[in-house]
Amino acid sequence: MTCQVLAQLEEVIRQRIKEGNPQSYTYRLYTAGTPHIARKVAEEAVETAIAAIAEGKQRTVEEAADLLYHLLVLLAAQGLALNDVCAELEKRMKK
């Protein structure tokens, strides 16, 4: 099973950034800059780890979803895409 929702989410993130609506959390996060986005990714990674240790499977899934969202925003801020990450993973699988 593939996770098409990640590609769809990536497209929504790109669209929100392009629209430039200051009411959009995605746009505000993006315009806060890479250091801020990177801190959010780190925060969500820690929350995911804590959930896995102490809060159960459902909380782990919820925090992992937050982590993936923030990671996609970080990639967009760097001019990268999910396909770039997938290409790297494919390259590593061949080793």
Backbone as a ProteinNet text record, in pm:
[ID]
protein_1_A
[PRIMARY]
MTCQVLAQLEEVIRQRIKEGNPQSYTYRLYTAGTPHIARKVAEEAVETAIAAIAEGKQRTVEEAADLLYHLLVLLAAQGLALNDVCAELEKRMKK
[TERTIARY]
84.2	0	87.8	62.1	136.2	56.6	125.5	62.7	46.6	-55.7	-82.6	-109.7	-153.3	-188.9	-66.9	52.5	172.2	192.4	174	185.3	75.6	-44.4	-154.6	-126.1	-75.1	-41.6	68.6	167.2	274.7	218.2	122.7	60.8	-18.8	-90.5	-164.6	-66.8	45	146	197.4	231.9	279.4	175.4	49.6	-57.9	-75.1	-72.2	-88.7	25.5	146.1	261	242.5	201.2	180.9	72.1	-36	-148.2	-108.3	-19.1	28.6	-74.4	-168.9	-273.1	-217.9	-211.1	-156.9	-241.2	-362.6	-445.7	-404.8	-327	-286.1	-168	-184	-73.3	46.7	22.2	131.7	209.4	139.8	206.8	283.7	223.8	293.3	417.9	406	521.3	631.2	594.9	690	761.2	685.6	746.4	827.2	810.2	892.8	1037	1059	1194.8	1240.7	1347.1	1400.5	1437.4	1504.2	1537.5	1413.7	1308	1184.7	1121.2	1115.4	1057	1138.7	1270.1	1357.6	1333.7	1312.5	1281.7	1149.8	1050.9	922.5	940.1	1022	1049.3	1113	1211.1	1276.8	1178.3	1093.8	993	899.1	852.7	760.5	829.8	957.5	1032.4	1042	1069.8	1076.5	939.2	835	699.9	661.4	705.8	679.6	750.8	875.2	952.4	890.1	849.5	785.6	656.1	577.7	452.2	479.2	582	614.9	656.2	720.4	767.5	657.1	574.8	487.9	340.3	301.1	163.5	79.4	136.2	57.6	60.1	4.8	10.3	-64.2	-184.6	-261.6	-190.8	-136.2	-62.9	62.4	126	243.4	205.2	94.9	47.4	17.4	-49.6	-84.4	40.1	135.8	259.2	341.8	342.3	414.5	352.6	220.9	154	198.1	205.6	254.9	398.1	480.5	620.2	631	556	560.9	515.1	409.9	362.4	472.5	531.7	634.4	758.4	790.7	902.6	875.3	753.4	718.7	728.6	690.6	705.4	853.3	935.2	1079.2	1138.8	1099.5	1147.5	1109.3	985	939	1021.3	1052.6	1131.5	1273.3	1319.8	1452.8	1451.3	1333.5	1321.4	1331.6	1299.6	1304.5	1163.5	1153.4	1023.6	1035.8	922.8	917	986.7	975	1042.3	1193.1	1250.1	1394.1	1432.4	1350.7	1375	1354.5	1250	1223.7	1338.4	1392.1	1504.5	1625.7	1649.9	1762	1739.5	1618.2	1586.8	1601.6	1557.2	1572.2	1719.3	1800.6	1943.6	2004.2	1961.8	2014.4	1968.9	1849.7	1798.5	1880.7	1943.6	2022.4	2159.3	2199.4	2333.1	2332.7
-119.5	0	124.7	215.8	341.2	447.1	548.2	654.8	778.9	778.3	889.2	1020.3	1008.4	1129.7	1219.5	1162.9	1246.9	1335.5	1280.3	1360.2	1466.5	1429.5	1526.4	1637	1598.2	1697.6	1790.4	1734.7	1816.7	1920.4	1880.8	1973.4	2081.7	2045.5	2144.8	2244.7	2194.5	2282.7	2381.2	2331.8	2420.4	2525.8	2483	2575.4	2683	2642.7	2741.1	2842.3	2795.4	2885.6	2983.4	2930.8	3013.4	3117.8	3078.7	3170.7	3286.5	3260.5	3366.7	3421.9	3340.3	3383.7	3384.9	3502.3	3508.8	3435.6	3395.1	3315.8	3169	3128.7	2989.5	2958.1	2856.1	2813.7	2773.6	2704.1	2660.8	2780.7	2881.4	3000.6	3073	3087.7	3154.7	3077.3	2945.4	2861.7	2880	2874.7	2889.1	3024.3	3130.2	3263.6	3290.5	3208.9	3223.6	3182.7	3107.6	3074.2	2935.8	2893.7	2759.7	2730.6	2820.8	2787.4	2756.3	2833.4	2809.9	2676.2	2650.7	2525.1	2407.5	2419.4	2311.6	2284.6	2389.3	2369.8	2296	2328.1	2256.5	2109.5	2079.4	1940.5	1868.4	1933.2	1871.6	1849.8	1947.7	1936.6	1819.3	1808.9	1700.7	1564.2	1559.6	1433.7	1387.7	1480.7	1446.6	1402	1473.1	1435	1296.8	1264.5	1131.8	1024.6	1050.3	954.4	934.9	1042.4	1032.8	954.3	982	909.1	759.7	725.3	583.5	515.6	589.7	533.6	527.1	631.8	643.8	669.6	691.4	736.5	645.2	541.1	444.5	466.2	368.3	365.2	480.1	510.9	617.3	751.3	783.4	910.3	910	794.1	785.5	817	761.8	789.3	938.1	996.7	1139.2	1226.7	1198.1	1277.8	1254.4	1130.9	1102.6	1180.6	1194.4	1274	1419.9	1474	1611.2	1623.9	1525.6	1526.5	1526.4	1440.6	1434.7	1565.4	1624.9	1754	1859.4	1872.4	1974.4	1945.5	1819.3	1783.2	1823.7	1804.8	1847.2	1998.5	2073.6	2219.6	2256.1	2187.4	2212.8	2183.5	2073.1	2041.5	2151.6	2198.1	2305.3	2431.9	2463	2582.2	2571.9	2449.3	2426.9	2408.4	2420.6	2400.3	2253.5	2167.1	2023.1	1966.6	1840.5	1774.6	1633.4	1575.3	1437.9	1343.4	1371.9	1289.1	1288.9	1398.2	1402.3	1303.2	1296.7	1202.5	1059.7	1038.5	904.7	857.5	946.7	910.9	869.5	941	905	769.7	744.9	615	501.3	524.5	424	394.3	499	483	398.6	424	349	203.8	179.2	41.7	-44.6	17.4	-56.2	-95.6	-38.4	-69.9	-204.4
0	0	0	-90.2	-93.1	-17.7	22.9	101.5	13.3	-69.2	-160.6	-86.4	35.7	110.4	131.9	137.4	152.9	29.9	-87.7	-209.9	-215	-172.4	-169.1	-68.2	48.3	150.4	101.4	34	-21.1	-118.8	-199.5	-294.6	-221.5	-116.8	-37.4	25	76.6	136.5	32	-86.2	-194.4	-229.2	-235.7	-271.1	-163.9	-38.4	70.3	69.8	42.5	35.4	-80.7	-194.7	-313.9	-292.1	-225.6	-202	-111.5	-16.2	71.4	167.9	207.9	300.6	442.9	507	643.2	747.7	711.2	802.2	802.7	703.7	688.6	780.2	864.9	951.1	866.2	756.8	670.1	617.7	571.5	518.5	629	744.9	855.7	897.1	902.5	936.7	832.5	706.8	596.7	603	624	624.9	751.4	853.3	974.1	947.3	841.6	800.4	842.7	778	799.4	944.5	1016.3	1155.9	1240.7	1220.3	1296.8	1257.2	1127	1080.2	1132	1128.5	1176.9	1324.9	1402.5	1545.7	1563.3	1478.7	1485.8	1449.7	1349.9	1313.5	1431.9	1494.4	1610.1	1724.2	1749.5	1855.5	1828.9	1705	1670.5	1675.8	1641.9	1651.1	1796.6	1886.7	2029.1	2078.7	2039.9	2082.2	2028.4	1908	1852.2	1933.2	1967.8	2047.7	2185.5	2248.2	2380	2370.8	2268.4	2250.2	2234.8	2159.9	2138.7	2268.8	2355	2481.2	2585.8	2591.6	2707.9	2681.1	2557.1	2535.7	2447.8	2395.9	2319.4	2169.3	2101.9	1956	1889.6	1936.7	1872	1883.2	2001.2	2016.5	1929.8	1916.1	1829.8	1685.4	1639.5	1503.1	1487.2	1583.6	1576.6	1570.8	1655.3	1657.2	1531.5	1480.7	1356.2	1240.2	1240.2	1136.3	1145	1267	1285.5	1235.1	1266.2	1223.8	1071.7	1005.3	859.6	796	849.6	798.1	807.9	926.6	946	861.6	841.8	756	611.1	564.5	428.6	412.5	515.1	508.7	504.3	583.4	583	445.1	385	250.6	152.6	159.4	70.6	91	214.5	245.5	188.4	170.1	115	-36.4	-96	-239.6	-278.4	-183.5	-205.2	-205.6	-245.6	-251.4	-196.6	-168.9	-121.9	-220.4	-348.9	-449.5	-432.6	-385.5	-360.3	-251	-148.6	-39.3	-88	-165.5	-219.4	-308.6	-389.9	-476.4	-393.8	-285.8	-197.7	-131.9	-88.3	-27.6	-128.2	-251.4	-356	-382.2	-385.1	-406.2	-294.1	-172.2	-57.9	-59	-109.8	-116	-211.3	-309.8	-408.2	-355.8	-244.9	-188.9	-123.1
[MASK]
+++++++++++++++++++++++++++++++++++++++++++++++++++++++++++++++++++++++++++++++++++++++++++++++

